[in-house]
Amino acid sequence: MSEQPASIKHYDLIIIGTGSGNSIPGPEFDDKSIAIVEKGAFGGTCLNVGCIPTKMYVYAADIAQEIQESARLGIDATVNSVDWPSIVSRVFDKRIDLIAQGGEAYRRGPETPNIDVYDMHASFVDSKTISTGIAGQEQLISGTDIVIATGSRPYIPEAIAESGARYYTNEDIMRLAQQPESLVIVGGGFIALEFAHVFEALGTKVTILNRSDVLLREADADISAKILELSKKRFDVRLSTAVTAVHNKADGGVKISTDTGDDIEADILLVATGRTPNGNQMNLDAAGIEMNGRSIKVDEFGRTSVEGVWALGDVSSPYKLKHVANAEMRAIKHNLANPNDLQKMPHDFVPSAVFTNPQISQVGMTEQEAREAGLDITVKIQNYSDVAYGWAMEDKDGFVKLIADKDTGKLVGAHIIGAQASTLIQQLITVMAFGIDAREAATKQYWIHPALPEVIENALLGLEF
């Protein structure tokens, strides 16, 4: 049984969550007393169970798939075996866990003497008071300013959550002791597609069950159609299918029943049906902090409905992306230090990428969104196979899709599916962020020949104004 809370300890700043929030303390806050509250591993979702470790698995899967498909280049090669435990150890034992542990040790160490670390759950008692604690000993703390940066967690559909059957999410699937022979993934978004690629490329039979009738339903329609076409060649993809029940099997596997009447058996079930912000776990009503649906409501500067309480990242942002959380953190960091010169949350031209294979990236509007906005647009789809480096790769599927406003010459949307899409999109983000005319972007700079960015050049030149 935990001890009763001691008297309230006051801080100039309380930060709840150590994902992007952990980057707030800097030299400008050295004269402030700071409390950092983190009940899990330091580094948040991205470091421990999200962006970073998943891409380490993706890279291994990319190499395996390249080897398996090398015959198209005249190379006879095979993947002889996959040492799954070695991959797990390389990712976590030798990299991720050490970084998380080091981050916590730093905040607890002499380098940051003005910071106290609390390792118990944070729950609001009133608008500026939080119940938390250290090593089982409860403590009430208050803050002049409080930043909520507690992220999000996997959303679990009711039929699965109430089944009592064993399922996995992104939070534990990567630490499996052994690679499964078969895997069912529920979901059709970026998490589902990235893990489908990882496991299939490394030798697991993958089935995708998606309630929607498309994959990546928020992507541009041409991108969504192409990834569905390619996914069907690698995975057993079942659309418009919902899970109705899950049962543990005697042999350790699972049986999944669906609303189509099918029963599917597999070694492992992975649930990848989206994310839920963690704000509803913090007793926000006691603080008077308003919600906007499932997210904490914030204004354009990151302020909640309670003065002195701020929120950033997945818990409040319309964009569940690490680079957005980092950008919001920088804005709030500035606002805390400069209350008379507030910066807005930076939500213009937000890009995203899906690290499946082939990669997918996007920034700006889809074609449908641009037309619904009433813009007079010009659209160009340029295939990788139209440029020399695409020939070198024997790429028959990748393409770039650009959408521009005829009236202004400005790019309003860019969408890529193909090799290095997450890298190629960056120059288009620059074009949009700095308001560069698409015609000038194509003609007033060099494009190295015969490098892959020529597919971007040709797409820009193909826009008709």
ZAMARGU-4260 file (C-alpha; in steps of 0.2 Angstrom, whole numbers, plus 5000, padded with zeros to 4 digits):
<rodrens>
0) 5000/5000/5000 | 5007/5017/4995 | 5009/5030/5008 | 4998/5045/5010 | 5003/5061/5000
5) 5014/5073/5009 | 5012/5092/5009 | 5011/5100/4992 | 5028/5104/4984 | 5028/5119/4972
10) 5037/5121/4955 | 5039/5135/4943 | 5036/5122/4929 | 5029/5104/4928 | 5031/5094/4913
15) 5020/5078/4911 | 5028/5066/4898 | 5045/5064/4892 | 5043/5063/4873 | 5044/5080/4865
20) 5041/5088/4882 | 5058/5082/4889 | 5066/5094/4877 | 5058/5110/4885 | 5071/5112/4899
25) 5086/5122/4892 | 5097/5136/4898 | 5083/5148/4898 | 5075/5138/4912 | 5090/5135/4923
30) 5084/5147/4936 | 5067/5138/4937 | 5062/5124/4948 | 5055/5110/4936 | 5046/5094/4939
35) 5046/5080/4926 | 5033/5067/4928 | 5035/5051/4918 | 5027/5034/4923 | 5035/5024/4909
40) 5051/5024/4899 | 5059/5041/4895 | 5058/5046/4877 | 5039/5043/4875 | 5031/5033/4861
45) 5043/5038/4847 | 5059/5032/4855 | 5052/5017/4864 | 5038/5009/4854 | 5036/5020/4839
50) 5045/5030/4825 | 5063/5025/4829 | 5062/5006/4833 | 5050/5003/4820 | 5061/5010/4806
55) 5075/5000/4813 | 5065/4985/4809 | 5059/4992/4793 | 5077/4994/4787 | 5080/4976/4790
60) 5064/4971/4781 | 5069/4983/4766 | 5086/4974/4764 | 5077/4957/4765 | 5064/4962/4752
65) 5078/4969/4740 | 5087/4952/4741 | 5071/4942/4737 | 5067/4953/4722 | 5085/4955/4716
70) 5081/4943/4701 | 5074/4958/4691 | 5092/4965/4691 | 5100/4949/4686 | 5106/4944/4703
75) 5102/4926/4710 | 5101/4929/4729 | 5091/4922/4743 | 5088/4926/4761 | 5094/4910/4770
80) 5088/4914/4788 | 5082/4928/4799 | 5089/4929/4817 | 5074/4938/4825 | 5081/4938/4843
85) 5097/4946/4836 | 5086/4960/4828 | 5077/4962/4844 | 5093/4964/4854 | 5101/4975/4841
90) 5086/4987/4842 | 5082/4987/4860 | 5096/4980/4871 | 5110/4989/4861 | 5101/5005/4856
95) 5084/5010/4862 | 5084/5005/4880 | 5101/5012/4883 | 5095/5029/4876 | 5079/5029/4887
100) 5089/5024/4902 | 5102/5037/4898 | 5089/5051/4896 | 5082/5047/4913 | 5099/5046/4922
105) 5103/5063/4914 | 5087/5071/4921 | 5090/5064/4938 | 5109/5068/4938 | 5119/5083/4944
110) 5119/5090/4926 | 5101/5097/4929 | 5100/5101/4948 | 5084/5111/4946 | 5074/5096/4940
115) 5065/5083/4950 | 5059/5067/4942 | 5043/5059/4947 | 5039/5041/4941 | 5021/5038/4946
120) 5005/5042/4936 | 5000/5060/4935 | 4982/5065/4940 | 4975/5082/4942 | 4968/5087/4960
125) 4964/5104/4955 | 4968/5117/4941 | 4987/5118/4946 | 4989/5103/4958 | 4994/5085/4953
130) 4995/5069/4962 | 5010/5059/4957 | 5025/5052/4967 | 5042/5043/4967 | 5045/5025/4969
135) 5028/5021/4977 | 5027/5036/4988 | 5014/5048/4983 | 5017/5067/4982 | 5006/5082/4978
140) 5015/5095/4967 | 5009/5111/4960 | 5015/5122/4946 | 5015/5140/4941 | 5015/5133/4923
145) 5011/5115/4918 | 5014/5107/4901 | 5004/5091/4897 | 5013/5081/4884 | 5007/5063/4888
150) 5005/5057/4870 | 4993/5043/4865 | 4990/5025/4866 | 4984/5011/4855 | 4965/5011/4852
155) 4958/4994/4854 | 4941/4989/4847 | 4928/4984/4859 | 4926/4966/4852 | 4945/4963/4854
160) 4947/4972/4871 | 4932/4962/4879 | 4937/4945/4872 | 4950/4941/4885 | 4961/4934/4871
165) 4980/4938/4869 | 4983/4952/4857 | 4998/4964/4853 | 5000/4982/4848 | 5015/4992/4843
170) 5020/4993/4861 | 5025/4975/4863 | 5025/4967/4845 | 5043/4971/4842 | 5049/4963/4858
175) 5042/4945/4853 | 5054/4932/4859 | 5052/4923/4842 | 5046/4928/4825 | 5028/4921/4822
180) 5025/4910/4806 | 5008/4919/4804 | 5001/4936/4809 | 4984/4944/4808 | 4984/4963/4808
185) 4968/4972/4812 | 4969/4990/4804 | 4973/4998/4787 | 4983/5013/4792 | 5001/5017/4793
190) 5005/5007/4808 | 4996/4991/4800 | 5006/4993/4784 | 5023/4996/4791 | 5021/4980/4802
195) 5014/4970/4788 | 5029/4975/4778 | 5041/4971/4792 | 5034/4953/4796 | 5031/4948/4778
200) 5048/4953/4771 | 5056/4943/4786 | 5046/4928/4782 | 5029/4928/4791 | 5012/4925/4783
205) 5002/4941/4785 | 4983/4944/4784 | 4976/4961/4785 | 4958/4964/4791 | 4952/4982/4788
210) 4935/4988/4792 | 4936/5002/4778 | 4935/4998/4760 | 4952/5006/4757 | 4970/5006/4764
215) 4977/5023/4770 | 4959/5031/4768 | 4966/5048/4772 | 4979/5047/4758 | 4976/5054/4740
220) 4965/5042/4731 | 4978/5037/4718 | 4991/5033/4732 | 4978/5023/4741 | 4973/5013/4726
225) 4991/5009/4722 | 4996/5003/4739 | 4981/4992/4739 | 4986/4984/4723 | 5003/4981/4729
230) 4998/4975/4746 | 4987/4962/4738 | 5002/4954/4730 | 5011/4952/4747 | 4997/4950/4760
235) 4980/4942/4762 | 4970/4958/4762 | 4952/4958/4767 | 4943/4975/4766 | 4926/4979/4773
240) 4929/4967/4787 | 4927/4969/4806 | 4932/4958/4820 | 4917/4951/4830 | 4927/4939/4842
245) 4944/4933/4846 | 4948/4917/4855 | 4964/4910/4862 | 4969/4893/4855 | 4975/4878/4865
250) 4991/4878/4855 | 4995/4897/4859 | 4988/4905/4844 | 4972/4914/4841 | 4956/4912/4831
255) 4948/4928/4824 | 4930/4928/4819 | 4924/4942/4807 | 4907/4949/4802 | 4909/4941/4785
260) 4907/4924/4793 | 4925/4919/4791 | 4936/4912/4805 | 4955/4915/4803 | 4968/4907/4814
265) 4986/4914/4817 | 5000/4913/4829 | 4999/4932/4833 | 4985/4945/4833 | 4992/4963/4830
270) 4979/4977/4833 | 4983/4993/4823 | 4967/5003/4823 | 4973/5020/4827 | 4978/5030/4843
275) 4969/5037/4858 | 4975/5053/4866 | 4980/5050/4885 | 4971/5066/4892 | 4956/5056/4898
280) 4967/5046/4910 | 4972/5062/4920 | 4956/5067/4929 | 4956/5083/4919 | 4938/5088/4925
285) 4946/5091/4942 | 4957/5104/4934 | 4943/5112/4923 | 4953/5108/4907 | 4941/5107/4892
290) 4942/5093/4879 | 4939/5094/4861 | 4932/5077/4857 | 4946/5064/4863 | 4959/5078/4863
295) 4964/5092/4875 | 4957/5108/4868 | 4971/5121/4865 | 4971/5138/4857 | 4983/5143/4843
300) 4997/5146/4856 | 4995/5129/4864 | 4986/5136/4879 | 4972/5125/4887 | 4956/5132/4895
305) 4965/5134/4912 | 4978/5149/4913 | 4996/5143/4914 | 4992/5125/4908 | 4998/5120/4891
310) 4997/5105/4880 | 5007/5098/4865 | 5009/5083/4855 | 4997/5068/4852 | 4987/5073/4868
315) 4980/5089/4860 | 4987/5090/4842 | 4977/5087/4826 | 4993/5079/4820 | 4999/5063/4828
320) 5016/5065/4821 | 5033/5066/4831 | 5040/5081/4820 | 5024/5090/4824 | 5025/5087/4842
325) 5043/5093/4842 | 5038/5109/4833 | 5024/5112/4845 | 5036/5109/4859 | 5048/5123/4852
330) 5033/5135/4851 | 5027/5132/4869 | 5045/5133/4875 | 5046/5150/4867 | 5030/5155/4874
335) 5034/5150/4892 | 5050/5160/4891 | 5042/5175/4882 | 5024/5177/4888 | 5023/5194/4879
340) 5028/5187/4862 | 5018/5171/4859 | 5021/5160/4844 | 5007/5151/4836 | 5008/5132/4835
345) 5016/5128/4818 | 5003/5118/4808 | 5007/5124/4790 | 5012/5112/4777 | 5013/5097/4788
350) 5021/5082/4779 | 5020/5063/4784 | 5027/5047/4778 | 5023/5029/4779 | 5038/5017/4780
355) 5030/5002/4771 | 5037/4996/4755 | 5036/5005/4744 | 5037/5021/4755 | 5023/5034/4754
360) 5024/5052/4758 | 5013/5067/4757 | 5011/5086/4761 | 4997/5097/4758 | 4980/5094/4750
365) 4974/5078/4741 | 4967/5081/4724 | 4949/5078/4731 | 4952/5091/4745 | 4959/5104/4732
370) 4944/5102/4721 | 4932/5103/4736 | 4941/5119/4741 | 4936/5126/4724 | 4953/5128/4717
375) 4957/5128/4699 | 4970/5115/4699 | 4983/5106/4687 | 4988/5089/4692 | 5003/5079/4686
380) 5007/5061/4689 | 5025/5056/4685 | 5031/5038/4685 | 5048/5033/4692 | 5049/5022/4676
385) 5050/5038/4666 | 5067/5043/4672 | 5084/5035/4671 | 5086/5030/4689 | 5069/5022/4689
390) 5076/5012/4674 | 5091/5007/4685 | 5079/5001/4699 | 5067/4993/4686 | 5053/5002/4696
395) 5037/4999/4688 | 5025/5005/4702 | 5032/5021/4710 | 5025/5038/4705 | 5025/5057/4710
400) 5008/5066/4710 | 5008/5085/4711 | 4993/5097/4713 | 4995/5115/4709 | 4984/5131/4709
405) 4983/5137/4691 | 4979/5155/4697 | 4995/5157/4708 | 5007/5144/4701 | 5009/5138/4719
410) 5010/5119/4724 | 4996/5114/4735 | 4999/5096/4737 | 5012/5083/4734 | 5011/5064/4735
415) 5024/5051/4732 | 5024/5032/4732 | 5040/5023/4729 | 5058/5021/4734 | 5064/5035/4746
420) 5048/5044/4745 | 5051/5051/4763 | 5067/5059/4757 | 5061/5065/4740 | 5046/5074/4748
425) 5057/5086/4757 | 5061/5097/4742 | 5042/5099/4739 | 5039/5103/4757 | 5052/5117/4754
430) 5043/5123/4739 | 5027/5124/4748 | 5034/5132/4764 | 5043/5146/4756 | 5029/5149/4743
435) 5040/5145/4728 | 5031/5146/4711 | 5031/5128/4705 | 5037/5134/4687 | 5052/5142/4695
440) 5056/5127/4706 | 5057/5117/4690 | 5068/5128/4680 | 5078/5139/4691 | 5089/5126/4699
445) 5099/5111/4693 | 5093/5094/4695 | 5107/5081/4695 | 5106/5069/4681 | 5103/5054/4682
450) 5098/5055/4700 | 5081/5050/4706 | 5075/5068/4710 | 5073/5070/4691 | 5056/5062/4694
455) 5051/5078/4704 | 5058/5089/4690 | 5048/5081/4677 | 5032/5081/4687 | 5034/5100/4690
460) 5038/5103/4672 | 5022/5092/4668 | 5010/5104/4677 | 5000/5114/4665 | 4997/5132/4669
</rodrens>
